[in-house]
Amino acid sequence: MTSDVVVSLSVLAGIVALSDATRRLMTRALADTGLAVYAVELVSTFQLCCCTHELKLLADVGGIEPRLALTFTYLAAVVHGLTFGGATGNPSGALEHAYHARFSAGCALQRIACQFAAAAAARAAVPVIWGVGLSGLHLRHKLLGYQCISSIRAPLPKAAAVELACAFAVQTAITHTRPVEEKYRVHAVAAVIATVVYAGGSVTGAVINPALAFSTQFPCSGNSFLEYCLVYWLSPLLGMMSSVLLFDKLVPLLAGKSPSLRLPQETKKSA
């Protein structure tokens, strides 16, 4: 293992440790204000974006082997799943929770706002970390002006379809592993994430997260803002919605069961 990889892993560990400490501190400090969930969402999404920036740098500029990159992707997904503390870190996930009335539409919108704020903060923070020059990889990236190239390596319709399919697969895994104990569930979901990255990473990067894409993909040259919106915002949302509607409505209908009725949260509370 090269020194660049060791330094990057140390940076990842430091980001996770600092984020976890911040989460715990803010949860205690804001326990009686109702703002703790938003603070956790903010910190967790910041953690996700910073770690993904570092992993993307290792793969794109560091040129690590694909098998090693997939291993790091899997391990990072496990760590995020175990440390997020109830945060979704993904606007699609927040909307899915709102659809199932696990929290209100207003809560979902505020969480999404926190996610995009954290994504923007991470995008501004990582050049500062790289600018310290902890490794030769960081120094090379600094000399190149922190440039990045678009991960879209296919015609837009194909790229959009790949992101949609990847989001569908991940949402399906999340839905069907909810009854599983958390310490086992995170490994199952992480394995699916690593699989879709293996399958679609060479086409779009398989980001499957609008906030994460805003942080890691939108600053890159090669495509327009609207093209990025189509591939990295609209497609993951449609993929999530397709999975939810398929298993909530179509499958029960085909099985001869009544599709589940989603009631507003206020209605449930008054029932």
C-alpha positions as CSV (number, residue, x, y, z in Angstrom):
1,M,0.0,0.0,0.0
2,T,1.5,3.3,-1.1
3,S,2.1,6.3,1.2
4,D,-0.6,8.3,-0.7
5,V,-3.2,5.6,0.2
6,V,-2.1,5.5,3.8
7,V,-2.4,9.3,4.1
8,S,-5.8,9.3,2.4
9,L,-7.1,6.6,4.8
10,S,-5.8,8.7,7.7
11,V,-7.6,11.7,6.4
12,L,-10.8,9.6,6.0
13,A,-10.4,8.3,9.6
14,G,-9.9,11.9,10.8
15,I,-13.0,13.2,9.1
16,V,-15.1,10.4,10.5
17,A,-13.8,10.8,14.0
18,L,-14.2,14.6,14.0
19,S,-17.7,14.3,12.5
20,D,-18.7,11.7,15.1
21,A,-17.5,13.9,17.9
22,T,-19.3,16.9,16.5
23,R,-22.5,14.9,16.1
24,R,-22.4,13.8,19.7
25,L,-21.6,17.3,21.0
26,M,-24.4,18.9,19.0
27,T,-26.9,16.2,19.9
28,R,-26.3,16.9,23.6
29,A,-26.2,20.7,23.1
30,L,-29.4,20.9,21.1
31,A,-31.3,18.1,22.8
32,D,-34.1,20.4,24.1
33,T,-34.4,22.6,21.0
34,G,-35.7,20.2,18.3
35,L,-32.8,21.1,16.1
36,A,-30.6,18.1,16.9
37,V,-31.9,16.1,13.9
38,Y,-30.9,18.9,11.5
39,A,-27.5,19.3,13.1
40,V,-26.9,15.5,12.7
41,E,-28.1,15.7,9.1
42,L,-25.7,18.6,8.4
43,V,-22.7,16.9,10.0
44,S,-23.4,13.5,8.5
45,T,-23.8,14.8,4.9
46,F,-20.6,16.8,5.4
47,Q,-18.8,13.6,6.5
48,L,-20.2,11.7,3.4
49,C,-19.2,14.4,0.9
50,C,-15.7,14.9,2.4
51,C,-14.9,11.2,2.4
52,T,-16.3,10.8,-1.1
53,H,-14.1,13.7,-2.3
54,E,-11.0,11.9,-0.9
55,L,-12.0,8.5,-2.4
56,K,-12.7,10.1,-5.8
57,L,-9.3,11.7,-5.7
58,L,-7.7,8.4,-5.0
59,A,-9.5,6.8,-7.9
60,D,-9.3,9.6,-10.5
61,V,-5.9,11.1,-9.8
62,G,-4.2,8.5,-7.6
63,G,-5.0,5.7,-10.0
64,I,-5.6,3.0,-7.4
65,E,-6.7,-0.5,-8.5
66,P,-10.5,-0.8,-9.2
67,R,-10.7,-3.7,-6.7
68,L,-9.1,-1.6,-4.0
69,A,-11.4,1.4,-4.8
70,L,-14.5,-0.9,-4.5
71,T,-13.2,-2.2,-1.2
72,F,-12.9,1.4,0.1
73,T,-16.3,2.2,-1.2
74,Y,-17.8,-0.7,0.7
75,L,-16.0,0.1,3.9
76,A,-16.9,3.7,3.7
77,A,-20.6,2.9,3.2
78,V,-20.5,0.6,6.3
79,V,-18.9,3.3,8.4
80,H,-21.4,5.9,7.2
81,G,-24.3,3.6,7.9
82,L,-23.0,2.9,11.5
83,T,-22.2,6.5,12.4
84,F,-24.9,8.6,10.7
85,G,-27.2,8.5,13.8
86,G,-30.5,8.6,12.0
87,A,-29.5,11.0,9.2
88,T,-30.2,10.1,5.6
89,G,-27.5,12.1,3.9
90,N,-29.5,11.9,0.7
91,P,-32.4,14.2,-0.5
92,S,-34.0,11.1,-2.2
93,G,-34.0,9.3,1.2
94,A,-35.5,12.3,2.9
95,L,-38.3,12.4,0.3
96,E,-38.9,8.7,0.7
97,H,-39.2,9.1,4.4
98,A,-41.7,11.9,3.9
99,Y,-43.8,9.8,1.5
100,H,-44.0,7.1,4.1
101,A,-44.9,9.7,6.8
102,R,-42.0,8.9,9.0
103,F,-41.6,12.6,9.3
104,S,-43.4,15.6,7.9
105,A,-42.9,17.3,4.5
106,G,-41.5,20.4,6.3
107,C,-39.0,18.3,8.2
108,A,-37.9,16.6,4.9
109,L,-37.4,20.0,3.2
110,Q,-35.4,21.3,6.1
111,R,-33.2,18.1,6.1
112,I,-32.7,18.6,2.3
113,A,-31.6,22.2,2.9
114,C,-29.1,20.9,5.5
115,Q,-27.8,18.3,3.1
116,F,-27.1,20.8,0.3
117,A,-25.6,23.3,2.7
118,A,-23.3,20.5,4.0
119,A,-22.5,19.5,0.4
120,A,-21.4,23.1,-0.4
121,A,-19.4,23.3,2.8
122,A,-17.6,20.1,2.0
123,R,-16.8,21.3,-1.5
124,A,-15.2,24.4,0.0
125,A,-13.4,22.5,2.8
126,V,-11.6,19.7,0.9
127,P,-9.3,22.0,-1.1
128,V,-8.2,23.4,2.2
129,I,-7.3,19.9,3.4
130,W,-5.5,19.1,0.1
131,G,-3.7,22.4,0.2
132,V,-1.9,21.4,3.4
133,G,0.0,18.9,1.2
134,L,-0.1,15.9,3.5
135,S,0.7,13.5,0.5
136,G,2.2,13.7,-2.9
137,L,-1.2,13.0,-4.3
138,H,-2.6,16.1,-2.6
139,L,0.3,18.2,-3.8
140,R,-0.1,17.0,-7.4
141,H,-3.8,17.8,-7.2
142,K,-3.0,21.3,-5.8
143,L,-0.6,22.0,-8.7
144,L,-3.3,21.0,-11.1
145,G,-5.6,23.6,-9.6
146,Y,-7.9,21.0,-8.0
147,Q,-9.3,20.3,-11.5
148,C,-11.7,17.5,-12.1
149,I,-13.3,16.0,-15.2
150,S,-16.9,15.0,-15.5
151,S,-17.7,11.4,-14.6
152,I,-20.3,11.2,-17.4
153,R,-18.7,9.0,-20.0
154,A,-21.7,8.1,-22.1
155,P,-24.6,9.8,-24.0
156,L,-26.9,11.6,-21.7
157,P,-29.9,9.2,-22.1
158,K,-27.6,6.2,-21.2
159,A,-26.0,8.1,-18.3
160,A,-29.5,9.1,-16.9
161,A,-30.7,5.5,-17.2
162,V,-27.6,4.2,-15.4
163,E,-28.1,6.6,-12.4
164,L,-31.9,5.8,-12.4
165,A,-31.1,2.0,-12.3
166,C,-28.5,2.4,-9.6
167,A,-30.8,4.5,-7.4
168,F,-33.6,1.9,-8.0
169,A,-31.3,-0.9,-6.8
170,V,-30.1,0.9,-3.7
171,Q,-33.6,2.0,-2.7
172,T,-34.9,-1.5,-3.1
173,A,-32.1,-2.8,-0.9
174,I,-32.8,-0.2,1.7
175,T,-36.5,-1.0,1.7
176,H,-36.2,-4.8,1.9
177,T,-33.5,-4.7,4.7
178,R,-35.4,-2.5,7.1
179,P,-36.5,-5.4,9.3
180,V,-32.9,-6.6,9.6
181,E,-30.8,-5.7,12.7
182,E,-28.9,-2.5,11.9
183,K,-25.4,-4.0,12.4
184,Y,-26.1,-6.5,9.7
185,R,-28.3,-4.3,7.5
186,V,-25.5,-1.8,6.9
187,H,-23.3,-4.5,5.4
188,A,-26.1,-5.6,3.0
189,V,-26.8,-2.1,1.8
190,A,-23.0,-1.3,1.5
191,A,-22.6,-4.5,-0.6
192,V,-25.4,-3.2,-3.0
193,I,-23.8,0.2,-3.2
194,A,-20.4,-1.3,-4.0
195,T,-22.1,-3.5,-6.7
196,V,-23.8,-0.6,-8.4
197,V,-20.6,1.4,-8.3
198,Y,-18.9,-1.5,-10.0
199,A,-21.7,-1.8,-12.6
200,G,-22.2,1.9,-13.3
201,G,-19.2,3.7,-12.0
202,S,-17.4,3.7,-15.4
203,V,-20.5,5.4,-17.0
204,T,-21.5,8.1,-14.4
205,G,-19.6,7.4,-11.2
206,A,-22.9,5.9,-9.8
207,V,-23.4,8.7,-7.4
208,I,-27.1,8.1,-6.7
209,N,-27.3,11.0,-4.3
210,P,-28.3,14.6,-5.5
211,A,-26.5,16.3,-2.6
212,L,-23.4,14.3,-3.0
213,A,-23.3,14.9,-6.7
214,F,-23.7,18.7,-6.1
215,S,-20.5,18.5,-4.0
216,T,-18.4,16.1,-6.0
217,Q,-19.6,16.2,-9.6
218,F,-21.1,19.7,-10.3
219,P,-17.7,21.5,-10.0
220,C,-16.2,19.3,-12.7
221,S,-15.7,20.4,-16.3
222,G,-17.2,18.5,-19.2
223,N,-21.0,19.0,-18.9
224,S,-23.4,21.8,-18.3
225,F,-25.4,22.5,-15.1
226,L,-28.6,21.3,-16.7
227,E,-27.0,18.0,-17.9
228,Y,-25.7,17.4,-14.4
229,C,-29.2,18.1,-13.0
230,L,-30.7,15.6,-15.4
231,V,-28.2,12.8,-14.6
232,Y,-27.5,13.4,-10.9
233,W,-30.7,15.0,-9.6
234,L,-33.7,13.9,-11.7
235,S,-32.6,10.3,-12.4
236,P,-31.9,9.3,-8.8
237,L,-35.2,10.8,-7.7
238,L,-37.0,8.8,-10.4
239,G,-35.1,5.7,-9.5
240,M,-36.1,6.0,-5.9
241,M,-39.8,6.8,-6.8
242,S,-39.9,3.8,-9.2
243,S,-38.7,1.4,-6.5
244,V,-41.1,2.8,-3.8
245,L,-44.1,2.8,-6.1
246,L,-43.3,-0.7,-7.5
247,F,-43.2,-2.3,-4.1
248,D,-45.8,-0.2,-2.4
249,K,-48.4,-0.2,-5.2
250,L,-47.8,-2.4,-8.2
251,V,-46.5,-5.6,-6.5
252,P,-49.4,-5.7,-3.9
253,L,-51.8,-5.0,-6.8
254,L,-50.5,-7.9,-8.8
255,A,-50.5,-10.1,-5.7
256,G,-54.2,-9.3,-5.2
257,K,-53.6,-7.2,-2.1
258,S,-54.8,-3.7,-1.4
259,P,-51.9,-1.2,-1.9
260,S,-50.9,0.4,1.3
261,L,-52.5,3.7,1.9
262,R,-50.2,6.5,3.0
263,L,-51.8,8.9,5.4
264,P,-50.5,12.3,6.4
265,Q,-48.6,12.2,9.7
266,E,-51.1,14.4,11.4
267,T,-53.9,12.0,10.4
268,K,-52.0,9.1,11.9
269,K,-51.4,10.9,15.1
270,S,-55.1,11.7,15.5
271,A,-56.2,8.1,14.7
